[in-house]
Amino acid sequence: MHPHDLLFAMFRAAVDAASPSRCLAQHLPERPRGRIVVVGAGKAAAEMALAVEAHWQEPLTGLVVTRYGHALPCRHIEVVEAGHPHPDAAGFEAAVRIRNLLSGLTADDLVLGLWSGGGSSLLALPADGLTLADKRSINQQLLRSGATITEINCVRKHLSAIKGGRLALLAAPAQILSLIISDVPGDDLSVIASGPTVADASTRQQALEVIERYDLNVSDPVLEWLRSEQAETPKEGDERLSRVRNVLIATPMASLQAAAACARAHGVPPLILGDAIEGEARECAQVHAGIARSCATHGEPLPAPCVLISGGETTVSVRGRGRGGRNAEFLLSLAVGLRAHPQIWAIACDTDGIDGTEDNAGARIGPDTLQRASAWSINVTASLDDNDAYHVFDVLNDLVVTGPTRTNVNDFRAILIERDSLAGSQQHPLLAGADGT
């Protein structure tokens, strides 16, 4: 098996482990006395809704919101597409409709929440006195600032009428079961889709500090709202959240473990570096490059052949005018850091199939990446400075394009280190074995 084929097989194993069709049904409860109302938002929302309908035959109704191009046909649950990563009118209208669905429920009713990464942008219902334009402006600034996902969601929650536990308040006194696919470092339930049914530990003061830290340009009504007590989200121990149960059904670590199992099946020992790696994409890449070179040269922390696996969500501080998400930027920086090492190959992809706002999931590199770029007269360093990794990998035909996977457990990275004696081999016998190739 060629290194690129093994790396892609590992990526597919990671995605498949988080597929709602595989991991959702076992968490569905017994039918309640009253009505069942399904609501949700995220890149996996349509697939989750379809999984509910496939395994739950009882009458139900509801509405979920997903990203444009991610919808699937459901019989009873309406699927609405909206803007991501920037909120739009469709997401606003869907949020209003979800709020209306949750009014007038009784203690015998059940609200089934389906939440996954992307829900923060897709479910846009500004707090009283704020506008969708306010939220869009702040969201755009945050995404370009280099702020972490935790910082971004802290601000989002405190400007929302539905995030940070507030959706649960709208549904009271109904029972609430939220099934959640994690896309955040550490699987913090309050951060995933900005925690619409989860008590929020962050504060409005912290939201103000994020705005100040990144020098965001915000309107006076936004500042006035955040300085008011009304902007505070419900906290742990709030009696109004006593009938809520939040359950993780898929996590980044479970997907990394599935990828590791795939590597072992092909005779390659894996090492999981972590599922919560954050920081600037290009800087994280340099750290990964150093570890990979150490494996090849010193056999530490694992001797070759081996594969290093990591997850999490890096960030990109946009300084240039090029194209490319955080995975492409990570890989281009990794290629520079590896210095055309003859034993090392890598892949980096977003498990939702979309790297940032592009049409690719990510990209791949090999020992010849820098050489081929040079042959095309591409200045890799200049491309990095211009945040233009997409163009580099597009020219080299090394983009990984899967289309929407309809799940999301964050980024997946794998770096394969071959034995020195096999470097440059066209047959790559190191990877032969399980499938006989």
WOCORWO-V16289 format. One record per residue. N is the residue number from 1. PSI is psi in degrees with one decimal (none if undefined). D_CENTER is the distance of its C-alpha to the mean C-alpha in Angstrom with 2 decimals. Layout:
n;psi;d_center
N;PSI;D_CENTER
N;PSI;D_CENTER
//
This chain:
n;psi;d_center
1;133.9;28.98
2;145.5;27.85
3;-41.9;25.21
4;-37.0;22.88
5;-41.3;23.32
6;-45.0;22.56
7;-40.4;19.37
8;-37.3;18.17
9;-37.6;19.40
10;-40.7;17.37
11;-44.4;14.13
12;-37.5;15.32
13;-38.9;16.20
14;-44.4;12.77
15;-45.4;11.43
16;-34.7;14.65
17;-24.3;14.43
18;9.4;11.55
19;127.2;13.47
20;-30.8;14.74
21;-20.5;18.13
22;-29.6;18.39
23;-2.1;17.11
24;-44.1;17.87
25;-36.3;21.66
26;-13.9;22.81
27;-0.5;21.54
28;138.1;23.45
29;-179.9;26.45
30;156.2;30.06
31;133.5;31.08
32;172.3;32.01
33;-40.6;35.38
34;-146.9;34.16
35;159.2;31.67
36;121.4;28.10
37;122.1;25.77
38;126.1;22.21
39;155.6;19.74
40;170.4;16.01
41;145.9;13.19
42;171.2;9.72
43;-22.9;8.64
44;2.0;10.17
45;-43.1;13.06
46;-43.7;15.66
47;-37.6;15.33
48;-43.0;15.53
49;-40.9;18.53
50;-38.9;20.13
51;-36.9;19.89
52;-48.0;21.58
53;-31.3;24.30
54;-27.7;24.86
55;-3.7;25.63
56;103.5;27.00
57;-11.2;30.12
58;153.0;31.25
59;135.9;31.49
60;165.2;28.45
61;166.9;27.19
62;-175.8;24.17
63;132.7;21.60
64;155.3;17.84
65;132.2;15.93
66;174.7;13.41
67;152.0;12.72
68;133.3;15.83
69;-1.0;16.44
70;4.1;14.39
71;155.0;17.36
72;151.1;19.49
73;125.5;23.05
74;156.3;23.69
75;-42.1;27.23
76;-32.1;27.05
77;122.5;23.66
78;136.1;23.23
79;122.9;20.05
80;137.9;19.65
81;143.5;17.61
82;-179.7;16.78
83;139.7;15.47
84;133.7;12.01
85;2.4;11.27
86;124.7;14.89
87;147.6;16.46
88;-177.4;19.51
89;-33.8;22.57
90;-41.5;21.23
91;-36.9;18.53
92;-47.5;21.34
93;-38.7;23.75
94;-39.4;21.48
95;-39.2;20.94
96;-42.7;24.73
97;-38.8;25.33
98;-41.8;23.12
99;-41.4;25.08
100;-36.5;28.24
101;-29.1;27.31
102;-3.7;27.04
103;145.2;30.44
104;15.9;33.50
105;158.6;31.94
106;174.5;34.08
107;-17.5;33.73
108;-10.1;34.10
109;158.3;31.06
110;127.7;27.55
111;120.1;24.34
112;111.1;21.57
113;135.8;18.17
114;104.2;15.16
115;138.8;11.94
116;174.3;8.25
117;141.6;5.19
118;-15.5;7.16
119;-27.4;10.25
120;-43.9;11.36
121;-34.2;12.30
122;-26.6;13.46
123;90.3;15.79
124;101.6;18.01
125;96.1;21.23
126;151.1;22.78
127;163.7;25.06
128;131.5;28.79
129;-7.9;30.26
130;161.7;27.09
131;162.9;26.14
132;-33.6;23.19
133;-38.9;24.32
134;-49.0;23.97
135;-40.5;20.33
136;-44.5;19.57
137;-46.9;21.48
138;-40.6;19.89
139;-45.3;16.31
140;-42.4;17.30
141;-41.8;19.02
142;-41.8;16.25
143;-26.3;13.78
144;-6.2;16.70
145;-21.1;17.95
146;6.4;15.88
147;149.2;15.11
148;163.5;12.50
149;-33.0;9.75
150;-42.3;12.39
151;-42.3;15.07
152;-46.8;13.53
153;-28.2;13.03
154;-45.6;16.51
155;-46.3;18.03
156;-46.0;16.37
157;-38.6;17.61
158;-3.3;21.06
159;9.9;21.51
160;152.1;20.64
161;0.2;22.97
162;-21.6;20.39
163;177.4;17.59
164;38.3;18.26
165;-7.4;20.29
166;-27.4;22.37
167;-38.9;21.57
168;-35.9;23.14
169;-35.3;26.19
170;-31.6;26.60
171;-14.9;26.75
172;140.8;29.27
173;19.2;31.42
174;156.5;29.51
175;148.2;27.71
176;127.2;23.90
177;115.6;21.71
178;123.4;17.96
179;127.1;15.98
180;132.4;12.42
181;120.6;9.41
182;135.3;7.67
183;19.1;4.20
184;148.2;6.64
185;128.2;9.50
186;-2.6;12.42
187;37.1;11.12
188;111.6;12.87
189;-29.4;13.46
190;-13.0;14.61
191;-33.3;11.42
192;120.2;9.12
193;24.7;9.96
194;26.6;12.56
195;60.9;14.43
196;-20.8;16.84
197;21.0;18.92
198;135.9;18.53
199;141.5;21.06
200;121.8;19.91
201;-18.5;21.16
202;163.7;20.49
203;162.5;23.40
204;-30.1;24.49
205;-39.0;26.19
206;-36.5;23.00
207;-41.8;21.58
208;-37.3;24.82
209;-36.8;24.49
210;-43.9;21.11
211;-41.4;22.84
212;-40.9;25.76
213;-39.6;23.93
214;11.5;22.30
215;50.9;25.41
216;144.8;23.83
217;105.2;26.30
218;157.1;26.32
219;162.2;29.04
220;-41.4;31.68
221;-33.9;30.66
222;-46.8;27.18
223;-40.7;28.94
224;-41.2;31.52
225;-48.7;29.03
226;-23.5;27.13
227;-5.4;30.56
228;152.3;31.60
229;-24.5;31.31
230;-24.5;29.90
231;-12.6;26.59
232;139.5;26.05
233;157.9;23.61
234;140.8;24.88
235;169.5;24.96
236;135.5;25.25
237;-5.2;28.55
238;121.9;28.73
239;-27.9;30.95
240;-13.6;29.24
241;11.2;26.18
242;-20.3;28.46
243;22.2;27.85
244;135.5;24.04
245;125.8;22.32
246;126.1;18.59
247;125.0;17.53
248;128.6;14.50
249;-14.4;14.65
250;140.7;11.88
251;158.5;10.37
252;-41.1;9.04
253;-40.9;12.76
254;-37.1;14.09
255;-40.1;12.31
256;-38.3;13.64
257;-35.7;16.92
258;-40.1;17.08
259;-39.1;16.76
260;-40.7;19.41
261;-38.1;21.62
262;-43.5;21.47
263;-45.4;22.66
264;-38.6;25.41
265;-22.5;26.55
266;14.9;27.26
267;17.8;29.11
268;116.8;26.74
269;131.6;26.15
270;156.4;22.54
271;116.8;21.56
272;116.0;18.21
273;-22.5;17.92
274;157.7;15.24
275;6.7;11.74
276;38.3;11.45
277;124.9;12.56
278;173.4;12.36
279;176.8;14.77
280;132.7;15.81
281;-45.0;14.54
282;-30.2;18.19
283;-40.9;19.43
284;-36.6;17.08
285;-39.1;18.25
286;-37.4;21.80
287;-46.4;21.43
288;-39.8;20.03
289;-41.7;22.92
290;-41.4;25.41
291;-42.8;24.44
292;-42.7;24.60
293;-34.9;27.98
294;-39.2;29.22
295;-44.1;28.54
296;-38.0;30.46
297;-42.6;33.27
298;-8.6;33.77
299;19.1;32.11
300;137.5;30.09
301;-0.3;27.79
302;134.9;28.18
303;149.6;30.78
304;145.8;30.13
305;142.6;29.33
306;170.5;25.93
307;130.3;22.21
308;130.2;19.87
309;137.2;16.34
310;157.9;13.55
311;-171.2;9.91
312;-162.3;8.24
313;104.1;7.18
314;173.9;10.35
315;160.7;11.84
316;118.5;14.45
317;109.5;17.57
318;118.0;18.85
319;-23.7;22.54
320;-167.6;23.43
321;13.2;23.52
322;-171.5;21.97
323;151.0;18.99
324;135.4;15.91
325;-173.7;12.27
326;-29.8;11.36
327;-41.1;11.56
328;-41.4;14.91
329;-41.4;16.11
330;-48.4;15.42
331;-39.3;17.38
332;-40.7;20.17
333;-37.2;20.70
334;-43.1;20.68
335;-40.9;23.33
336;-43.9;25.41
337;-28.5;25.18
338;-17.8;26.19
339;44.4;29.23
340;36.9;29.55
341;128.5;29.90
342;-10.3;31.46
343;-2.2;29.74
344;133.2;26.04
345;158.5;23.39
346;158.7;19.60
347;146.2;16.45
348;123.3;13.00
349;152.7;10.40
350;132.2;6.84
351;-11.4;6.89
352;-4.6;6.68
353;0.5;9.75
354;115.3;9.42
355;99.5;9.56
356;-115.7;9.68
357;12.9;12.41
358;-177.1;14.19
359;7.3;15.27
360;156.0;14.24
361;-31.0;11.40
362;-140.5;12.88
363;-176.5;16.36
364;156.0;18.88
365;161.2;21.83
366;-177.6;25.14
367;-23.9;28.32
368;7.6;29.62
369;-50.2;26.77
370;-38.3;28.63
371;-44.0;31.91
372;-36.4;30.75
373;-42.0;29.22
374;-38.4;32.60
375;-26.0;34.40
376;11.6;32.63
377;34.9;33.68
378;126.0;30.13
379;101.4;30.05
380;-41.1;26.78
381;-43.6;27.19
382;-37.3;27.89
383;-40.8;24.86
384;-44.6;22.66
385;-28.4;24.57
386;9.7;23.93
387;46.4;20.15
388;40.6;21.20
389;-33.6;19.56
390;-46.6;18.86
391;-40.5;22.62
392;-51.8;23.53
393;-26.2;21.58
394;-46.6;22.68
395;-39.0;26.27
396;-2.1;25.97
397;38.2;24.52
398;15.9;21.71
399;145.6;18.67
400;113.3;16.64
401;117.3;16.48
402;-18.6;15.36
403;174.9;14.81
404;131.3;12.29
405;-15.4;11.52
406;32.3;10.98
407;178.4;8.55
408;103.1;4.91
409;35.4;5.09
410;-163.7;3.29
411;151.6;6.34
412;128.8;9.69
413;136.4;12.98
414;132.4;16.47
415;117.0;19.82
416;126.2;22.95
417;117.7;26.29
418;165.8;29.39
419;146.0;32.89
420;-37.6;35.00
421;-16.8;37.59
422;-3.6;35.18
423;130.7;33.67
424;-6.0;34.33
425;138.5;35.37
426;-22.3;34.80
427;-26.2;34.93
428;57.2;32.57
429;-19.6;34.50
430;-37.7;32.30
431;1.7;29.69
432;159.2;32.33
433;-85.7;33.03
434;-40.3;30.98
435;1.2;31.18
436;5.5;34.32
437;none;33.13
//
